[in-house]
Amino acid sequence: MARKYDLECPIAGTLDIIGDRWAILILRDLFLHGARRFQDFEATLPGLTPSVLSARLKSLEADAVIATRIYEVHPPRLEYFLTPKGRELGPILRAMRSWGEKHARGDRPKPRRTDERE
C-alpha cells in the first residue's frame, strides 16, 4: 500500500489522492482520450505493470476521482472515466503541462563529468 502524508495541509491531502507514481499520467490519459479501458492504459504507459495500474485505478476510484462502467458482461470488463471531482483536476494538469513545456524539455544542464575542469 502506498504511503500517505496524513498532514493537515490541503497540498498534502491532494498528494495523498493523486501523488502516487503513475496517477497523474493515468489522469492525463483520461483527460486526453476520455473513457479508457485497462488495455488502453497499458498501451500508452509502457513500464507500468498491470498490478500497479490496477492498484492506481482502484485508489483513484476509491477517492471518487474516477468511476467505472461495464462495457462487456462476459467476462465483466470495465472502462474508466473522470468524475466531476476528477475533472476539477484539469487546471492542475494543464499547469503541469505548461510548466513542463517551459522547464522540463531539453533545457536541463548536462551533468558535468568528474574529469572536467571549470
C-alpha positions as a printed NumPy array, in Angstrom:
array([[  0.   ,   0.   ,   0.   ],
       [  1.241,   3.472,  -0.859],
       [  2.31 ,   5.749,   1.962],
       [  0.234,   8.823,   2.696],
       [  1.299,  12.143,   4.184],
       [ -1.566,  12.297,   6.693],
       [ -0.982,  16.009,   7.347],
       [ -3.453,  18.826,   7.941],
       [ -2.468,  20.545,   4.707],
       [ -4.523,  20.797,   1.507],
       [ -1.467,  20.204,  -0.693],
       [ -0.545,  17.086,   1.254],
       [ -4.172,  15.964,   1.043],
       [ -4.121,  16.404,  -2.725],
       [ -0.894,  14.41 ,  -2.943],
       [ -2.486,  11.697,  -0.803],
       [ -5.035,  11.286,  -3.608],
       [ -3.067,  11.915,  -6.822],
       [  0.576,  11.874,  -5.749],
       [  1.35 ,   8.195,  -6.266],
       [  3.63 ,   7.327,  -9.138],
       [  1.64 ,   6.95 , -12.382],
       [ -1.567,   8.522, -11.019],
       [ -1.071,  11.83 , -12.857],
       [ -0.299,  10.049, -16.128],
       [ -3.431,   7.917, -15.765],
       [ -5.403,  11.138, -15.282],
       [ -3.609,  12.704, -18.253],
       [ -4.79 ,   9.834, -20.452],
       [ -8.364,  10.256, -19.254],
       [ -8.264,  13.994, -19.998],
       [ -6.762,  13.423, -23.442],
       [ -8.842,  10.459, -24.566],
       [-11.974,  10.305, -22.415],
       [-13.105,   6.918, -21.136],
       [-10.333,   4.311, -21.227],
       [-10.061,   0.584, -20.807],
       [ -7.373,  -1.226, -18.856],
       [ -5.556,  -2.272, -22.036],
       [ -5.616,   1.342, -23.29 ],
       [ -3.603,   2.431, -20.26 ],
       [ -1.199,  -0.466, -20.781],
       [ -0.626,   0.665, -24.37 ],
       [  0.068,   4.324, -23.526],
       [  2.006,   3.841, -20.286],
       [  4.891,   1.459, -21.018],
       [  6.676,   0.384, -17.874],
       [  3.52 ,   0.444, -15.778],
       [  2.887,  -3.078, -14.546],
       [ -0.667,  -4.462, -14.551],
       [ -0.626,  -4.827, -10.763],
       [  0.405,  -1.193, -10.206],
       [ -2.1  ,   0.006, -12.807],
       [ -4.857,  -1.949, -11.09 ],
       [ -3.874,  -0.526,  -7.69 ],
       [ -3.8  ,   3.065,  -9.003],
       [ -7.174,   2.698, -10.697],
       [ -8.732,   1.259,  -7.535],
       [ -7.237,   4.038,  -5.431],
       [ -8.45 ,   6.804,  -7.771],
       [-11.882,   5.192,  -7.824],
       [-11.97 ,   4.9  ,  -4.018],
       [-11.241,   8.638,  -3.83 ],
       [-14.043,   9.351,  -6.361],
       [-11.639,  10.887,  -8.892],
       [-12.591,   8.277, -11.47 ],
       [-15.529,   5.912, -11.851],
       [-16.172,   2.749, -13.834],
       [-18.862,   1.305, -16.005],
       [-19.174,  -2.143, -17.512],
       [-18.643,  -2.32 , -21.261],
       [-18.668,  -6.102, -21.558],
       [-20.654,  -8.522, -19.415],
       [-18.986, -11.917, -20.089],
       [-16.342, -11.698, -18.808],
       [-17.075,  -8.453, -16.994],
       [-14.842,  -5.67 , -18.27 ],
       [-14.702,  -2.071, -17.13 ],
       [-13.916,   1.271, -18.635],
       [-12.739,   4.169, -16.53 ],
       [-13.8  ,   7.797, -16.762],
       [-13.336,  11.027, -14.824],
       [-15.936,  12.045, -12.277],
       [-16.844,  15.719, -11.803],
       [-14.337,  15.731,  -8.915],
       [-11.693,  14.304, -11.259],
       [-12.453,  16.848, -13.987],
       [-11.72 ,  19.617, -11.476],
       [ -8.081,  18.489, -11.659],
       [ -7.911,  19.786, -15.245],
       [ -6.342,  23.161, -14.378],
       [ -3.67 ,  21.414, -12.291],
       [ -2.727,  19.098, -15.154],
       [ -2.743,  21.98 , -17.645],
       [ -0.456,  23.974, -15.33 ],
       [  1.882,  20.975, -15.015],
       [  1.941,  20.606, -18.802],
       [  2.698,  24.29 , -19.273],
       [  5.449,  24.23 , -16.679],
       [  6.914,  21.073, -18.232],
       [  6.902,  22.614, -21.7  ],
       [  8.766,  25.612, -20.34 ],
       [ 11.18 ,  23.976, -17.919],
       [ 11.427,  20.225, -18.42 ],
       [ 12.089,  19.766, -22.111],
       [ 15.684,  19.52 , -23.131],
       [ 16.81 ,  22.564, -21.176],
       [ 18.354,  20.533, -18.41 ],
       [ 22.023,  21.304, -17.982],
       [ 24.248,  18.439, -18.924],
       [ 25.827,  16.798, -15.9  ],
       [ 29.454,  17.697, -15.578],
       [ 31.87 ,  14.844, -15.861],
       [ 34.137,  14.434, -12.883],
       [ 37.212,  14.743, -15.098],
       [ 36.144,  18.137, -16.496],
       [ 37.723,  21.294, -15.167],
       [ 35.941,  24.611, -14.835]])
